[in-house]
Amino acid sequence: MIEFSNVNATANATTGELRLSIEYSVSMNDFPDRNRPKQTRAYMRREVLTASTAFVLSGCTVPAVFANIGTVTRTSILGLPDAPVATAYIQSLPYATISAKIGKGQRSVLVLARFDGPDLHWVSADHAVFVTRNGRLIRVFGVGASLTDTLQLDRDPICSGSYDFDRESVRAVDLAADQRYGVPIKSTYRVLGRETIAIMDHQIDVLRVREFSSAVSFRWTFENDFWFDFSDGFLWKSVQNFNPEMAPAEITVLKPARV
């Protein structure tokens, strides 16, 4: 379970700056003993200072991009228009950033809150938390249905960085809300070819790979798409399923983390 406390926002009427302070704790009590870390709670506190001038649209004070990502289940049919994200605004932030949307929901910006070994924790202003490893989405909290954990990643071609897409891979996921732990997911991959994508006014040469996955015990089949930098394999963009009750998450790296 993820719990948020002391979520504060203060605005400077003179400079137009918005300061967000977010504190959250992740309780591991719902995890099975085999997955439970030595410490039952991990605490994080991070301040985000943003230049809101990039988002002063139609007299709005709070950036519209920080829409509630948890409302996507109510807008999965009609969808919502994406709020604009200015390149200058993203570059001015002192933090790595990604954008994310679930299904037809509105896109939100998430900032890098902390490193946990190879895992990157991304947090939005409306309490959504995405955890990625080498771009693979391995945990999701605060969006309705969660992905509690992903296991057996040593042979995953994305998490391991092997990029061996000729072999079948198997990983396991925990879906605590359904009391399902260690659900095996088998995946095969197909290289779709070379493409060019645009991110923050930059044209990026990428290799698109599609993952075909199935969790037989859960009667869950799905496809994920990944766009890897053609020169170094960095994952710039992806569309990833994380829970059978949710639409897939589309994730784009706006400002990479300095690992």
LUMDREN-903764 format. One line per 10 residues: their letters; for each residue y, z, x of C-alpha. Coordinates in nm, 2 decimals, decimal comma, padded with zeros to 4 digits. Layout:
<rs>
A = Y Z X ~ ...
</rs>
This chain:
<rs>
MIEFSNVNAT = 00,00 00,00 00,00 ~ 00,35 -00,08 00,12 ~ 00,63 00,16 00,04 ~ 01,00 00,09 00,09 ~ 01,27 00,35 00,13 ~ 01,63 00,36 00,22 ~ 01,71 -00,01 00,15 ~ 02,08 -00,01 00,18 ~ 02,35 -00,29 00,18 ~ 02,71 -00,24 00,28
ANATTGELRL = 02,98 -00,51 00,28 ~ 03,29 -00,54 00,48 ~ 03,57 -00,67 00,25 ~ 03,78 -00,78 00,55 ~ 03,52 -00,97 00,75 ~ 03,28 -01,06 00,47 ~ 02,99 -00,93 00,67 ~ 02,68 -00,79 00,49 ~ 02,47 -00,52 00,67 ~ 02,12 -00,46 00,54
SIEYSVSMND = 01,91 -00,16 00,65 ~ 01,55 -00,17 00,55 ~ 01,29 00,10 00,61 ~ 00,93 00,06 00,51 ~ 00,59 00,22 00,56 ~ 00,25 00,07 00,53 ~ -00,02 00,30 00,42 ~ -00,37 00,22 00,54 ~ -00,54 00,47 00,30 ~ -00,67 00,19 00,08
FPDRNRPKQT = -00,84 00,02 00,37 ~ -01,21 00,07 00,44 ~ -01,28 00,30 00,73 ~ -01,39 00,02 00,96 ~ -01,04 -00,14 00,94 ~ -00,83 00,17 00,95 ~ -00,61 00,22 01,25 ~ -00,59 00,55 01,44 ~ -00,25 00,61 01,28 ~ -00,24 00,60 00,90
RAYMRREVLT = 00,11 00,50 00,88 ~ 00,34 00,27 01,08 ~ 00,71 00,31 01,04 ~ 00,97 00,05 01,11 ~ 01,35 00,05 01,08 ~ 01,56 -00,26 01,15 ~ 01,92 -00,35 01,09 ~ 02,02 -00,70 01,01 ~ 02,38 -00,81 01,06 ~ 02,46 -01,14 00,89
ASTAFVLSGC = 02,76 -01,37 00,88 ~ 02,79 -01,42 00,51 ~ 03,05 -01,70 00,54 ~ 02,77 -01,95 00,54 ~ 02,67 -01,82 00,19 ~ 03,00 -01,78 00,02 ~ 02,92 -02,03 -00,25 ~ 03,10 -02,02 -00,59 ~ 03,24 -01,68 -00,51 ~ 02,90 -01,52 -00,44
TVPAVFANIG = 02,91 -01,22 -00,21 ~ 02,54 -01,17 -00,14 ~ 02,35 -01,46 00,02 ~ 02,17 -01,64 -00,26 ~ 01,88 -01,71 -00,02 ~ 01,78 -01,35 -00,06 ~ 01,64 -01,41 -00,41 ~ 01,35 -01,20 -00,53 ~ 01,04 -01,36 -00,39 ~ 00,83 -01,14 -00,61
TVTRTSILGL = 00,95 -01,33 -00,92 ~ 00,77 -01,65 -00,83 ~ 00,49 -01,59 -01,07 ~ 00,74 -01,62 -01,36 ~ 00,88 -01,94 -01,22 ~ 00,57 -02,12 -01,12 ~ 00,60 -02,38 -01,39 ~ 00,97 -02,47 -01,39 ~ 01,05 -02,36 -01,04 ~ 01,39 -02,27 -00,89
PDAPVATAYI = 01,63 -02,47 -00,68 ~ 01,64 -02,37 -00,31 ~ 01,95 -02,20 -00,19 ~ 02,11 -02,38 00,11 ~ 02,05 -02,24 00,46 ~ 02,32 -02,33 00,71 ~ 02,22 -02,40 01,06 ~ 02,52 -02,22 01,21 ~ 02,42 -01,91 01,00 ~ 02,06 -01,90 01,13
QSLPYATISA = 02,17 -01,96 01,49 ~ 02,42 -01,67 01,47 ~ 02,15 -01,42 01,38 ~ 02,03 -01,21 01,67 ~ 01,67 -01,23 01,53 ~ 01,40 -01,48 01,49 ~ 01,38 -01,61 01,13 ~ 01,15 -01,80 00,90 ~ 01,19 -01,93 00,55 ~ 00,93 -01,89 00,29
KIGKGQRSVL = 00,86 -01,98 -00,07 ~ 00,56 -01,92 -00,30 ~ 00,47 -02,20 -00,53 ~ 00,78 -02,32 -00,71 ~ 00,97 -02,00 -00,65 ~ 01,30 -01,99 -00,46 ~ 01,30 -02,00 -00,08 ~ 01,39 -01,68 00,10 ~ 01,48 -01,60 00,46 ~ 01,27 -01,34 00,65
VLARFDGPDL = 01,37 -01,19 00,98 ~ 01,13 -01,07 01,26 ~ 01,11 -00,69 01,22 ~ 00,86 -00,61 01,49 ~ 00,59 -00,72 01,72 ~ 00,24 -00,57 01,69 ~ 00,06 -00,72 01,98 ~ 00,00 -01,09 01,89 ~ 00,11 -01,02 01,53 ~ 00,46 -01,09 01,41
HWVSADHAVF = 00,60 -00,89 01,11 ~ 00,85 -01,08 00,90 ~ 01,06 -00,89 00,63 ~ 01,28 -01,02 00,35 ~ 01,57 -00,83 00,19 ~ 01,37 -00,80 -00,13 ~ 01,08 -00,61 00,03 ~ 00,84 -00,90 00,10 ~ 00,64 -00,87 00,43 ~ 00,45 -01,15 00,59
VTRNGRLIRV = 00,25 -01,10 00,91 ~ 00,15 -01,40 01,12 ~ -00,06 -01,45 01,42 ~ 00,01 -01,77 01,61 ~ 00,14 -01,90 01,27 ~ -00,16 -01,81 01,07 ~ -00,07 -01,59 00,77 ~ -00,30 -01,28 00,81 ~ -00,13 -01,02 00,59 ~ 00,11 -01,04 00,29
FGVGASLTDT = 00,27 -00,75 00,10 ~ 00,53 -00,71 -00,17 ~ 00,49 -01,04 -00,36 ~ 00,26 -00,94 -00,64 ~ -00,09 -01,00 -00,51 ~ -00,15 -00,90 -00,15 ~ -00,35 -01,01 00,15 ~ -00,44 -00,68 00,29 ~ -00,60 -00,80 00,62 ~ -00,77 -01,09 00,79
LQLDRDPICS = -01,06 -01,02 01,03 ~ -01,29 -01,21 01,27 ~ -01,01 -01,42 01,41 ~ -01,14 -01,46 01,76 ~ -01,29 -01,80 01,68 ~ -01,02 -01,92 01,45 ~ -00,87 -02,23 01,61 ~ -00,52 -02,14 01,50 ~ -00,51 -01,77 01,58 ~ -00,69 -01,81 01,91
GSYDFDRESV = -00,48 -02,11 02,01 ~ -00,79 -02,32 02,09 ~ -00,69 -02,59 01,84 ~ -01,06 -02,69 01,83 ~ -01,06 -02,86 01,49 ~ -01,40 -03,02 01,53 ~ -01,59 -02,71 01,45 ~ -01,63 -02,50 01,14 ~ -01,47 -02,16 01,16 ~ -01,53 -01,84 00,96
RAVDLAADQR = -01,29 -01,55 00,90 ~ -01,29 -01,26 00,66 ~ -01,02 -01,13 00,43 ~ -00,95 -00,80 00,25 ~ -00,81 -00,82 -00,10 ~ -00,76 -00,46 -00,18 ~ -00,64 -00,50 -00,54 ~ -00,97 -00,65 -00,63 ~ -01,16 -00,40 -00,42 ~ -01,30 -00,69 -00,22
YGVPIKSTYR = -01,33 -00,64 00,16 ~ -01,47 -00,87 00,43 ~ -01,48 -01,17 00,20 ~ -01,60 -01,46 00,43 ~ -01,40 -01,78 00,43 ~ -01,55 -02,09 00,58 ~ -01,31 -02,36 00,70 ~ -01,33 -02,72 00,83 ~ -01,04 -02,92 00,96 ~ -00,91 -03,27 00,95
VLGRETIAIM = -00,64 -03,41 01,17 ~ -00,42 -03,62 00,94 ~ -00,20 -03,77 01,21 ~ 00,14 -03,77 01,37 ~ 00,45 -03,71 01,16 ~ 00,82 -03,63 01,20 ~ 00,97 -03,33 01,01 ~ 01,33 -03,21 00,99 ~ 01,41 -02,84 01,04 ~ 01,76 -02,71 01,08
DHQIDVLRVR = 01,91 -03,06 01,16 ~ 01,64 -03,13 01,42 ~ 01,38 -03,40 01,41 ~ 01,05 -03,26 01,54 ~ 00,74 -03,47 01,64 ~ 00,44 -03,29 01,49 ~ 00,07 -03,33 01,43 ~ -00,04 -03,25 01,08 ~ -00,38 -03,08 01,03 ~ -00,54 -03,00 00,70
EFSSAVSFRW = -00,78 -02,70 00,65 ~ -01,05 -02,71 00,38 ~ -01,16 -02,36 00,30 ~ -01,40 -02,19 00,06 ~ -01,50 -01,83 -00,02 ~ -01,83 -01,89 -00,20 ~ -01,87 -01,53 -00,31 ~ -01,53 -01,53 -00,47 ~ -01,55 -01,89 -00,61 ~ -01,23 -01,97 -00,43
TFENDFWFDF = -01,16 -02,31 -00,27 ~ -00,83 -02,42 -00,13 ~ -00,65 -02,64 00,12 ~ -00,39 -02,54 00,38 ~ -00,16 -02,77 00,58 ~ -00,02 -02,71 00,92 ~ 00,24 -02,90 01,13 ~ 00,20 -02,84 01,50 ~ 00,45 -02,95 01,76 ~ 00,30 -03,25 01,92
SDGFLWKSVQ = 00,41 -03,15 02,27 ~ 00,30 -02,78 02,29 ~ 00,11 -02,70 01,97 ~ 00,37 -02,46 01,83 ~ 00,33 -02,42 01,46 ~ 00,66 -02,51 01,29 ~ 00,56 -02,54 00,93 ~ 00,26 -02,45 00,71 ~ 00,14 -02,43 00,35 ~ -00,11 -02,14 00,33
NFNPEMAPAE = -00,31 -01,98 00,05 ~ -00,35 -01,61 00,08 ~ -00,48 -01,48 -00,26 ~ -00,66 -01,66 -00,54 ~ -00,41 -01,51 -00,79 ~ -00,11 -01,66 -00,62 ~ 00,03 -02,00 -00,54 ~ 00,03 -02,10 -00,17 ~ 00,31 -01,99 00,06 ~ 00,52 -02,25 00,23
ITVLKPARV = 00,65 -02,12 00,57 ~ 00,90 -02,29 00,80 ~ 01,01 -02,15 01,13 ~ 01,39 -02,16 01,15 ~ 01,44 -01,97 01,47 ~ 01,13 -01,91 01,69 ~ 01,05 -01,57 01,82 ~ 01,07 -01,52 02,20 ~ 00,72 -01,39 02,27
</rs>
